[in-house]
């Protein structure tokens, strides 16, 4: 049997609900407000930094040099040759003598919409030539990453004499293809 509430009981129920809401707001609202004010302060600081960079032309130039240039991946047949030619030019520029560049099988990792093409090369060079190549690889607009780099030198010679000797390298680099 359902009984109807009289006006006094309705007022008590309404007062209890309002009290519960007020207690909840004061208990958890102050923490939320603190978090919100910190977030607003962090956002304001980030906006100030961005506006400073936007107005400072010399800073923009430095940032533009630091960010690598990227090209949109092409279909596999086209990207393969673009990447190979650019990499071959970089190897030649660094003075690294390599054997033929070898394409590894194209595979599509889980979660990516593009396939990954890898090129493996073996060669001989001096250590400073290898370091020049690694420093200039970021200029390759098709490069995604260096997958593997193995360096092998003659360990029988003392370290002083090894400086100017040639080392053997195995380098595997990758790019994205459609």
Backbone as JSON Lines, residues from 0, in Angstrom:
{"i":0,"aa":"X","n":[0.82,-1.15,0.0],"ca":[0.0,0.0,0.0],"c":[0.89,1.24,0.0]}
{"i":1,"aa":"X","n":[0.65,2.15,-0.93],"ca":[1.45,3.34,-1.05],"c":[0.73,4.48,-0.36]}
{"i":2,"aa":"X","n":[1.51,5.16,0.47],"ca":[0.95,6.27,1.22],"c":[1.46,7.56,0.61]}
{"i":3,"aa":"X","n":[0.64,8.58,0.53],"ca":[1.04,9.88,-0.01],"c":[1.71,10.68,1.09]}
{"i":4,"aa":"X","n":[2.74,11.47,0.66],"ca":[3.46,12.31,1.61],"c":[2.72,13.63,1.8]}
{"i":5,"aa":"X","n":[2.69,14.08,3.08],"ca":[2.09,15.39,3.31],"c":[3.12,16.49,3.04]}
{"i":6,"aa":"X","n":[2.74,17.73,3.08],"ca":[3.62,18.84,2.71],"c":[4.82,18.93,3.63]}
{"i":7,"aa":"X","n":[4.66,18.64,4.9],"ca":[5.79,18.72,5.83],"c":[6.84,17.67,5.49]}
{"i":8,"aa":"X","n":[6.42,16.47,5.19],"ca":[7.35,15.39,4.81],"c":[8.05,15.72,3.49]}
{"i":9,"aa":"X","n":[7.3,16.32,2.55],"ca":[7.9,16.71,1.27],"c":[8.98,17.77,1.49]}
{"i":10,"aa":"X","n":[8.71,18.74,2.41],"ca":[9.7,19.78,2.71],"c":[10.95,19.17,3.34]}
{"i":11,"aa":"X","n":[10.79,18.22,4.25],"ca":[11.93,17.57,4.91],"c":[12.75,16.8,3.88]}
{"i":12,"aa":"X","n":[12.06,16.09,2.98],"ca":[12.77,15.35,1.94],"c":[13.54,16.3,1.02]}
{"i":13,"aa":"X","n":[12.91,17.4,0.62],"ca":[13.57,18.39,-0.23],"c":[14.76,19.02,0.48]}
{"i":14,"aa":"X","n":[14.6,19.35,1.76],"ca":[15.71,19.92,2.54],"c":[16.85,18.91,2.67]}
{"i":15,"aa":"X","n":[16.55,17.64,2.86],"ca":[17.59,16.61,2.95],"c":[18.35,16.46,1.63]}
{"i":16,"aa":"X","n":[17.63,16.49,0.49],"ca":[18.27,16.37,-0.82],"c":[19.17,17.57,-1.1]}
{"i":17,"aa":"X","n":[18.67,18.77,-0.78],"ca":[19.48,19.98,-0.98],"c":[20.7,19.93,-0.08]}
{"i":18,"aa":"X","n":[20.55,19.47,1.15],"ca":[21.69,19.36,2.08],"c":[22.73,18.38,1.55]}
{"i":19,"aa":"X","n":[22.27,17.25,1.01],"ca":[23.21,16.26,0.46],"c":[23.99,16.85,-0.71]}
{"i":20,"aa":"X","n":[23.31,17.59,-1.58],"ca":[23.99,18.21,-2.72],"c":[24.99,19.25,-2.25]}
{"i":21,"aa":"X","n":[24.62,20.06,-1.25],"ca":[25.52,21.09,-0.73],"c":[26.73,20.44,-0.08]}
{"i":22,"aa":"X","n":[26.54,19.37,0.69],"ca":[27.68,18.67,1.32],"c":[28.59,18.1,0.25]}
{"i":23,"aa":"X","n":[28.01,17.49,-0.79],"ca":[28.81,16.92,-1.89],"c":[29.62,18.01,-2.6]}
{"i":24,"aa":"X","n":[28.98,19.14,-2.88],"ca":[29.66,20.23,-3.58],"c":[30.8,20.79,-2.73]}
{"i":25,"aa":"X","n":[30.59,21.0,-1.45],"ca":[31.66,21.54,-0.6],"c":[32.78,20.53,-0.39]}
{"i":26,"aa":"X","n":[32.44,19.25,-0.34],"ca":[33.47,18.24,-0.12],"c":[34.35,18.06,-1.35]}
{"i":27,"aa":"X","n":[33.71,17.83,-2.5],"ca":[34.47,17.53,-3.7],"c":[34.63,18.73,-4.64]}
{"i":28,"aa":"X","n":[33.83,19.72,-4.49],"ca":[33.89,20.9,-5.35],"c":[35.15,21.7,-5.16]}
{"i":29,"aa":"X","n":[35.66,21.8,-3.93],"ca":[36.87,22.58,-3.69],"c":[38.08,21.92,-4.36]}
{"i":30,"aa":"X","n":[38.12,20.58,-4.35],"ca":[39.22,19.87,-5.02],"c":[39.13,20.08,-6.53]}
{"i":31,"aa":"X","n":[37.92,20.0,-7.05],"ca":[37.73,20.21,-8.48],"c":[38.07,21.63,-8.9]}
{"i":32,"aa":"X","n":[37.72,22.61,-8.05],"ca":[38.02,23.99,-8.37],"c":[39.53,24.22,-8.36]}
{"i":33,"aa":"X","n":[40.24,23.61,-7.38],"ca":[41.71,23.74,-7.35],"c":[42.33,23.14,-8.61]}
{"i":34,"aa":"X","n":[41.84,21.98,-9.0],"ca":[42.36,21.34,-10.21],"c":[42.07,22.21,-11.44]}
{"i":35,"aa":"X","n":[40.88,22.76,-11.51],"ca":[40.49,23.61,-12.63],"c":[41.34,24.86,-12.68]}
{"i":36,"aa":"X","n":[41.62,25.48,-11.52],"ca":[42.46,26.69,-11.54],"c":[43.89,26.37,-11.96]}
{"i":37,"aa":"X","n":[44.43,25.23,-11.52],"ca":[45.78,24.83,-11.97],"c":[45.81,24.59,-13.48]}
{"i":38,"aa":"X","n":[44.77,23.96,-13.98],"ca":[44.7,23.68,-15.42],"c":[44.61,24.99,-16.21]}
{"i":39,"aa":"X","n":[43.84,25.93,-15.73],"ca":[43.74,27.23,-16.41],"c":[45.07,27.97,-16.38]}
{"i":40,"aa":"X","n":[45.78,27.89,-15.24],"ca":[47.09,28.56,-15.14],"c":[48.1,27.91,-16.09]}
{"i":41,"aa":"X","n":[48.08,26.59,-16.18],"ca":[48.99,25.88,-17.09],"c":[48.68,26.24,-18.54]}
{"i":42,"aa":"X","n":[47.41,26.3,-18.88],"ca":[47.01,26.67,-20.23],"c":[47.44,28.09,-20.57]}
{"i":43,"aa":"X","n":[47.28,29.0,-19.62],"ca":[47.7,30.39,-19.86],"c":[49.21,30.48,-20.08]}
{"i":44,"aa":"X","n":[49.98,29.71,-19.3],"ca":[51.44,29.72,-19.47],"c":[51.82,29.16,-20.85]}
{"i":45,"aa":"X","n":[51.15,28.1,-21.27],"ca":[51.44,27.51,-22.59],"c":[51.1,28.49,-23.71]}
{"i":46,"aa":"X","n":[49.99,29.19,-23.56],"ca":[49.61,30.18,-24.58],"c":[50.62,31.32,-24.64]}
{"i":47,"aa":"X","n":[51.16,31.73,-23.48],"ca":[52.18,32.79,-23.47],"c":[53.43,32.31,-24.2]}
{"i":48,"aa":"X","n":[53.85,31.07,-23.96],"ca":[55.04,30.55,-24.63],"c":[54.83,30.48,-26.14]}
{"i":49,"aa":"X","n":[53.67,30.04,-26.56],"ca":[53.39,29.94,-27.99],"c":[53.4,31.33,-28.62]}
{"i":50,"aa":"X","n":[52.82,32.3,-27.95],"ca":[52.8,33.66,-28.52],"c":[54.22,34.23,-28.59]}
{"i":51,"aa":"X","n":[55.08,33.88,-27.63],"ca":[56.47,34.34,-27.68],"c":[57.18,33.74,-28.88]}
{"i":52,"aa":"X","n":[56.96,32.45,-29.14],"ca":[57.61,31.79,-30.27],"c":[57.07,32.35,-31.58]}
{"i":53,"aa":"X","n":[55.78,32.62,-31.64],"ca":[55.2,33.16,-32.86],"c":[55.74,34.53,-33.21]}
{"i":54,"aa":"X","n":[56.07,35.34,-32.22],"ca":[56.55,36.69,-32.49],"c":[58.06,36.74,-32.7]}
{"i":55,"aa":"X","n":[58.8,35.77,-32.2],"ca":[60.26,35.77,-32.29],"c":[60.69,35.01,-33.55]}
{"i":56,"aa":"X","n":[61.11,35.74,-34.58],"ca":[61.47,35.15,-35.88],"c":[62.73,34.28,-35.79]}
{"i":57,"aa":"X","n":[63.7,34.67,-34.96],"ca":[64.92,33.88,-34.86],"c":[64.63,32.53,-34.21]}
{"i":58,"aa":"X","n":[63.72,32.51,-33.25],"ca":[63.34,31.25,-32.62],"c":[62.62,30.34,-33.62]}
{"i":59,"aa":"X","n":[61.8,30.93,-34.46],"ca":[61.09,30.15,-35.47],"c":[62.08,29.51,-36.44]}
{"i":60,"aa":"X","n":[63.12,30.24,-36.8],"ca":[64.12,29.71,-37.72],"c":[64.86,28.53,-37.1]}
{"i":61,"aa":"X","n":[65.2,28.65,-35.82],"ca":[65.88,27.56,-35.12],"c":[64.97,26.33,-35.04]}
{"i":62,"aa":"X","n":[63.71,26.53,-34.72],"ca":[62.77,25.41,-34.65],"c":[62.56,24.75,-36.01]}
{"i":63,"aa":"X","n":[62.52,25.55,-37.06],"ca":[62.34,25.0,-38.41],"c":[63.51,24.12,-38.81]}
{"i":64,"aa":"X","n":[64.71,24.47,-38.37],"ca":[65.88,23.66,-38.69],"c":[65.86,22.36,-37.9]}
{"i":65,"aa":"X","n":[65.35,22.39,-36.68],"ca":[65.34,21.21,-35.81],"c":[64.31,20.17,-36.24]}
{"i":66,"aa":"X","n":[63.21,20.6,-36.84],"ca":[62.15,19.68,-37.22],"c":[62.5,19.02,-38.54]}
{"i":67,"aa":"X","n":[62.48,17.69,-38.59],"ca":[62.8,17.02,-39.85],"c":[61.7,17.23,-40.89]}
{"i":68,"aa":"X","n":[62.12,17.2,-42.15],"ca":[61.19,17.36,-43.26],"c":[60.6,15.99,-43.58]}
{"i":69,"aa":"X","n":[59.3,15.93,-43.77],"ca":[58.64,14.66,-44.07],"c":[57.8,14.79,-45.33]}
{"i":70,"aa":"X","n":[57.74,13.7,-46.08],"ca":[56.9,13.63,-47.26],"c":[55.81,12.6,-47.01]}
{"i":71,"aa":"X","n":[54.67,12.8,-47.61],"ca":[53.58,11.84,-47.49],"c":[53.96,10.55,-48.19]}
{"i":72,"aa":"X","n":[53.7,9.4,-47.57],"ca":[54.04,8.13,-48.22],"c":[53.32,7.95,-49.55]}
{"i":73,"aa":"X","n":[54.05,7.43,-50.52],"ca":[53.51,7.17,-51.86],"c":[53.17,5.67,-51.96]}
{"i":74,"aa":"X","n":[52.67,5.28,-53.12],"ca":[52.44,3.85,-53.36],"c":[53.79,3.15,-53.35]}
{"i":75,"aa":"X","n":[53.77,1.86,-53.08],"ca":[55.0,1.11,-52.8],"c":[56.03,1.22,-53.92]}
{"i":76,"aa":"X","n":[55.62,1.06,-55.18],"ca":[56.58,1.09,-56.28],"c":[57.29,2.43,-56.41]}
{"i":77,"aa":"X","n":[56.56,3.51,-56.21],"ca":[57.15,4.85,-56.33],"c":[58.01,5.18,-55.1]}
{"i":78,"aa":"X","n":[57.49,4.89,-53.91],"ca":[58.2,5.22,-52.66],"c":[59.52,4.44,-52.56]}
{"i":79,"aa":"X","n":[59.49,3.22,-53.02],"ca":[60.68,2.36,-52.96],"c":[61.87,3.04,-53.65]}
{"i":80,"aa":"X","n":[61.64,3.55,-54.84],"ca":[62.73,4.15,-55.61],"c":[63.1,5.55,-55.1]}
{"i":81,"aa":"X","n":[62.1,6.31,-54.66],"ca":[62.41,7.61,-54.08],"c":[63.29,7.47,-52.84]}
{"i":82,"aa":"X","n":[62.91,6.55,-51.97],"ca":[63.66,6.33,-50.74],"c":[65.06,5.8,-51.03]}
{"i":83,"aa":"X","n":[65.15,4.82,-51.94],"ca":[66.44,4.23,-52.27],"c":[67.38,5.26,-52.87]}
{"i":84,"aa":"X","n":[66.88,6.08,-53.79],"ca":[67.74,7.08,-54.43],"c":[68.22,8.13,-53.43]}
{"i":85,"aa":"X","n":[67.33,8.58,-52.56],"ca":[67.72,9.57,-51.55],"c":[68.74,8.99,-50.59]}
{"i":86,"aa":"X","n":[68.51,7.76,-50.14],"ca":[69.45,7.12,-49.22],"c":[70.79,6.89,-49.89]}
{"i":87,"aa":"X","n":[70.77,6.45,-51.15],"ca":[72.03,6.23,-51.88],"c":[72.81,7.53,-52.02]}
{"i":88,"aa":"X","n":[72.1,8.64,-52.3],"ca":[72.77,9.94,-52.38],"c":[73.39,10.35,-51.05]}
{"i":89,"aa":"X","n":[72.7,10.07,-49.95],"ca":[73.25,10.4,-48.63],"c":[74.47,9.54,-48.31]}
{"i":90,"aa":"X","n":[74.42,8.27,-48.65],"ca":[75.57,7.4,-48.42],"c":[76.77,7.87,-49.24]}
{"i":91,"aa":"X","n":[76.52,8.23,-50.49],"ca":[77.59,8.71,-51.37],"c":[78.18,10.01,-50.85]}
{"i":92,"aa":"X","n":[77.3,10.92,-50.39],"ca":[77.74,12.21,-49.86],"c":[78.62,12.04,-48.62]}
{"i":93,"aa":"X","n":[78.29,11.05,-47.8],"ca":[79.08,10.79,-46.6],"c":[80.38,10.04,-46.92]}
{"i":94,"aa":"X","n":[80.5,9.52,-48.14],"ca":[81.72,8.81,-48.53],"c":[81.73,7.36,-48.1]}
{"i":95,"aa":"X","n":[80.59,6.77,-47.92],"ca":[80.5,5.38,-47.48],"c":[80.39,4.48,-48.7]}
{"i":96,"aa":"X","n":[81.31,3.49,-48.78],"ca":[81.28,2.53,-49.88],"c":[80.36,1.39,-49.49]}
{"i":97,"aa":"X","n":[79.29,1.21,-50.25],"ca":[78.31,0.17,-49.91],"c":[78.15,-0.83,-51.04]}
{"i":98,"aa":"X","n":[77.64,-2.0,-50.64],"ca":[77.22,-2.98,-51.64],"c":[75.84,-2.55,-52.1]}
{"i":99,"aa":"X","n":[75.2,-3.35,-52.93],"ca":[73.87,-3.01,-53.4],"c":[72.9,-2.91,-52.22]}
{"i":100,"aa":"X","n":[72.0,-1.94,-52.31],"ca":[70.99,-1.79,-51.28],"c":[69.95,-2.9,-51.46]}
{"i":101,"aa":"X","n":[69.61,-3.55,-50.35],"ca":[68.71,-4.7,-50.42],"c":[67.37,-4.35,-49.78]}
{"i":102,"aa":"X","n":[66.29,-4.58,-50.53],"ca":[64.94,-4.35,-50.0],"c":[64.51,-5.56,-49.19]}
{"i":103,"aa":"X","n":[64.01,-5.32,-48.0],"ca":[63.46,-6.39,-47.17],"c":[61.96,-6.46,-47.44]}
{"i":104,"aa":"X","n":[61.31,-7.59,-47.12],"ca":[59.87,-7.71,-47.4],"c":[59.06,-6.63,-46.7]}
{"i":105,"aa":"X","n":[58.05,-6.13,-47.43],"ca":[57.16,-5.1,-46.9],"c":[56.17,-5.78,-45.97]}
{"i":106,"aa":"X","n":[55.94,-5.16,-44.82],"ca":[54.95,-5.73,-43.89],"c":[54.11,-4.6,-43.3]}
{"i":107,"aa":"X","n":[52.93,-4.97,-42.84],"ca":[52.01,-3.98,-42.26],"c":[51.84,-4.31,-40.78]}
{"i":108,"aa":"X","n":[52.41,-3.46,-39.9],"ca":[52.25,-3.69,-38.47],"c":[50.81,-3.44,-38.02]}
{"i":109,"aa":"X","n":[50.44,-4.08,-36.93],"ca":[49.09,-3.87,-36.38],"c":[48.93,-2.43,-35.91]}
{"i":110,"aa":"X","n":[47.77,-1.89,-36.17],"ca":[47.46,-0.55,-35.68],"c":[47.91,0.57,-36.59]}
{"i":111,"aa":"X","n":[48.65,0.28,-37.65],"ca":[49.09,1.33,-38.58],"c":[48.33,1.21,-39.89]}
{"i":112,"aa":"X","n":[48.07,2.33,-40.51],"ca":[47.37,2.3,-41.79],"c":[48.35,2.19,-42.96]}
{"i":113,"aa":"X","n":[49.64,2.35,-42.69],"ca":[50.65,2.25,-43.74],"c":[51.48,0.99,-43.55]}
{"i":114,"aa":"X","n":[52.09,0.53,-44.66],"ca":[53.02,-0.6,-44.59],"c":[54.42,-0.04,-44.33]}
{"i":115,"aa":"X","n":[55.32,-0.9,-43.86],"ca":[56.69,-0.49,-43.57],"c":[57.63,-1.18,-44.56]}
{"i":116,"aa":"X","n":[58.42,-0.37,-45.25],"ca":[59.42,-0.87,-46.2],"c":[60.8,-0.64,-45.58]}
{"i":117,"aa":"X","n":[61.62,-1.68,-45.57],"ca":[62.96,-1.56,-45.0],"c":[64.01,-1.79,-46.08]}
{"i":118,"aa":"X","n":[65.1,-1.03,-45.98],"ca":[66.24,-1.21,-46.87],"c":[67.46,-1.52,-46.01]}
{"i":119,"aa":"X","n":[68.18,-2.54,-46.41],"ca":[69.38,-2.94,-45.68],"c":[70.58,-2.71,-46.57]}
{"i":120,"aa":"X","n":[71.64,-2.16,-45.98],"ca":[72.86,-1.98,-46.75],"c":[74.07,-2.35,-45.89]}
{"i":121,"aa":"X","n":[75.08,-2.86,-46.56],"ca":[76.34,-3.2,-45.9],"c":[77.41,-2.36,-46.57]}
{"i":122,"aa":"X","n":[78.37,-1.94,-45.78],"ca":[79.41,-1.12,-46.36],"c":[80.61,-0.96,-45.44]}
{"i":123,"aa":"X","n":[81.59,-0.22,-45.95],"ca":[82.81,0.08,-45.19],"c":[83.0,1.58,-45.2]}
{"i":124,"aa":"X","n":[83.42,2.09,-44.05],"ca":[83.67,3.52,-43.94],"c":[84.5,3.78,-42.68]}
{"i":125,"aa":"X","n":[84.86,5.04,-42.51],"ca":[85.51,5.46,-41.27],"c":[84.43,5.91,-40.3]}
{"i":126,"aa":"X","n":[84.77,5.97,-39.03],"ca":[83.79,6.3,-38.01],"c":[83.22,7.7,-38.21]}
{"i":127,"aa":"X","n":[84.05,8.67,-38.59],"ca":[83.54,10.02,-38.78],"c":[82.58,10.1,-39.96]}
{"i":128,"aa":"X","n":[82.79,9.27,-40.98],"ca":[81.86,9.24,-42.11],"c":[80.5,8.69,-41.67]}
{"i":129,"aa":"X","n":[80.52,7.66,-40.82],"ca":[79.28,7.09,-40.31],"c":[78.53,8.11,-39.46]}
{"i":130,"aa":"X","n":[79.26,8.84,-38.63],"ca":[78.62,9.85,-37.79],"c":[78.02,10.98,-38.64]}
{"i":131,"aa":"X","n":[78.7,11.35,-39.73],"ca":[78.15,12.35,-40.65],"c":[76.85,11.85,-41.28]}
{"i":132,"aa":"X","n":[76.83,10.58,-41.68],"ca":[75.63,10.01,-42.27],"c":[74.48,10.04,-41.26]}
{"i":133,"aa":"X","n":[74.74,9.6,-40.04],"ca":[73.69,9.56,-39.02],"c":[73.17,10.96,-38.7]}
{"i":134,"aa":"X","n":[74.05,11.94,-38.7],"ca":[73.62,13.31,-38.43],"c":[72.78,13.87,-39.57]}
{"i":135,"aa":"X","n":[73.06,13.45,-40.8],"ca":[72.35,13.99,-41.96],"c":[71.15,13.15,-42.39]}
{"i":136,"aa":"X","n":[70.9,12.02,-41.74],"ca":[69.76,11.2,-42.11],"c":[68.44,11.9,-41.9]}
{"i":137,"aa":"X","n":[68.38,12.85,-40.98],"ca":[67.13,13.56,-40.72],"c":[66.71,14.42,-41.92]}
{"i":138,"aa":"X","n":[67.62,14.67,-42.84],"ca":[67.3,15.44,-44.04],"c":[66.56,14.61,-45.08]}
{"i":139,"aa":"X","n":[66.54,13.29,-44.91],"ca":[65.85,12.41,-45.84],"c":[64.35,12.5,-45.56]}
{"i":140,"aa":"X","n":[63.56,13.04,-46.49],"ca":[62.14,13.25,-46.21],"c":[61.32,11.96,-46.21]}
{"i":141,"aa":"X","n":[61.91,10.85,-46.63],"ca":[61.18,9.58,-46.68],"c":[61.53,8.68,-45.5]}
{"i":142,"aa":"X","n":[62.55,9.01,-44.75],"ca":[63.02,8.17,-43.66],"c":[62.04,8.18,-42.49]}
{"i":143,"aa":"X","n":[61.74,7.0,-41.97],"ca":[60.93,6.89,-40.76],"c":[61.84,6.61,-39.58]}
{"i":144,"aa":"X","n":[62.79,5.71,-39.75],"ca":[63.68,5.42,-38.64],"c":[64.81,4.51,-39.04]}
{"i":145,"aa":"X","n":[65.82,4.47,-38.16],"ca":[66.93,3.54,-38.31],"c":[66.55,2.31,-37.5]}
{"i":146,"aa":"X","n":[66.33,1.21,-38.17],"ca":[65.88,-0.01,-37.51],"c":[67.03,-0.77,-36.86]}
{"i":147,"aa":"X","n":[68.17,-0.8,-37.56],"ca":[69.3,-1.57,-37.05],"c":[70.59,-0.92,-37.53]}
{"i":148,"aa":"X","n":[71.58,-0.89,-36.66],"ca":[72.91,-0.4,-37.02],"c":[73.93,-1.26,-36.29]}
{"i":149,"aa":"X","n":[74.71,-1.98,-37.06],"ca":[75.77,-2.81,-36.48],"c":[77.11,-2.28,-36.98]}
{"i":150,"aa":"X","n":[78.01,-2.1,-36.05],"ca":[79.35,-1.6,-36.37],"c":[80.35,-2.67,-35.97]}
{"i":151,"aa":"X","n":[81.25,-2.97,-36.88],"ca":[82.25,-4.0,-36.6],"c":[83.62,-3.47,-36.97]}
{"i":152,"aa":"X","n":[84.55,-3.59,-36.03],"ca":[85.91,-3.15,-36.31],"c":[86.88,-4.23,-35.85]}
{"i":153,"aa":"X","n":[88.13,-4.08,-36.24],"ca":[89.16,-5.04,-35.88],"c":[89.59,-4.78,-34.44]}
{"i":154,"aa":"X","n":[89.25,-5.7,-33.56],"ca":[89.54,-5.52,-32.13],"c":[90.98,-5.9,-31.77]}
{"i":155,"aa":"X","n":[91.72,-6.48,-32.69],"ca":[93.09,-6.89,-32.39],"c":[94.03,-5.69,-32.31]}
{"i":156,"aa":"X","n":[93.7,-4.65,-33.03],"ca":[94.55,-3.46,-33.01],"c":[94.24,-2.6,-31.79]}
{"i":157,"aa":"X","n":[95.22,-1.84,-31.29],"ca":[94.96,-0.96,-30.16],"c":[94.02,0.18,-30.56]}
{"i":158,"aa":"X","n":[93.29,0.73,-29.59],"ca":[92.31,1.78,-29.9],"c":[92.88,3.0,-30.62]}
{"i":159,"aa":"X","n":[94.14,3.36,-30.38],"ca":[94.73,4.53,-31.04],"c":[94.82,4.32,-32.54]}
{"i":160,"aa":"X","n":[95.12,3.11,-32.96],"ca":[95.27,2.83,-34.39],"c":[93.92,2.59,-35.06]}
{"i":161,"aa":"X","n":[92.9,2.24,-34.29],"ca":[91.58,1.94,-34.84],"c":[90.84,3.2,-35.29]}
{"i":162,"aa":"X","n":[91.28,4.36,-34.83],"ca":[90.57,5.61,-35.13],"c":[90.43,5.85,-36.63]}
{"i":163,"aa":"X","n":[91.5,5.65,-37.37],"ca":[91.48,5.97,-38.79],"c":[91.27,4.74,-39.68]}
{"i":164,"aa":"X","n":[91.03,3.61,-39.09],"ca":[90.79,2.39,-39.87],"c":[89.35,2.32,-40.31]}
{"i":165,"aa":"X","n":[89.11,1.56,-41.34],"ca":[87.75,1.39,-41.83],"c":[86.99,0.41,-40.94]}
{"i":166,"aa":"X","n":[85.71,0.68,-40.79],"ca":[84.84,-0.22,-40.03],"c":[83.77,-0.75,-40.98]}
{"i":167,"aa":"X","n":[83.24,-1.91,-40.64],"ca":[82.16,-2.48,-41.43],"c":[80.84,-2.14,-40.75]}
{"i":168,"aa":"X","n":[79.86,-1.75,-41.56],"ca":[78.56,-1.41,-40.98],"c":[77.45,-2.21,-41.68]}
{"i":169,"aa":"X","n":[76.43,-2.55,-40.91],"ca":[75.17,-3.09,-41.43],"c":[74.09,-2.11,-40.99]}
{"i":170,"aa":"X","n":[73.44,-1.48,-41.93],"ca":[72.45,-0.45,-41.63],"c":[71.12,-0.84,-42.23]}
{"i":171,"aa":"X","n":[70.07,-0.8,-41.42],"ca":[68.71,-1.05,-41.89],"c":[67.87,0.17,-41.55]}
{"i":172,"aa":"X","n":[67.26,0.77,-42.57],"ca":[66.4,1.95,-42.37],"c":[65.02,1.63,-42.94]}
{"i":173,"aa":"X","n":[64.02,2.4,-42.47],"ca":[62.66,2.1,-42.89],"c":[61.92,3.35,-43.33]}
{"i":174,"aa":"X","n":[60.86,3.12,-44.11],"ca":[59.96,4.16,-44.57],"c":[58.55,3.61,-44.62]}
{"i":175,"aa":"X","n":[57.57,4.5,-44.68],"ca":[56.18,4.08,-44.82],"c":[55.81,4.07,-46.3]}
{"i":176,"aa":"X","n":[54.97,3.11,-46.69],"ca":[54.43,3.06,-48.05],"c":[52.94,2.8,-47.96]}
{"i":177,"aa":"X","n":[52.23,3.21,-49.01],"ca":[50.78,2.93,-49.06],"c":[50.53,1.57,-49.64]}
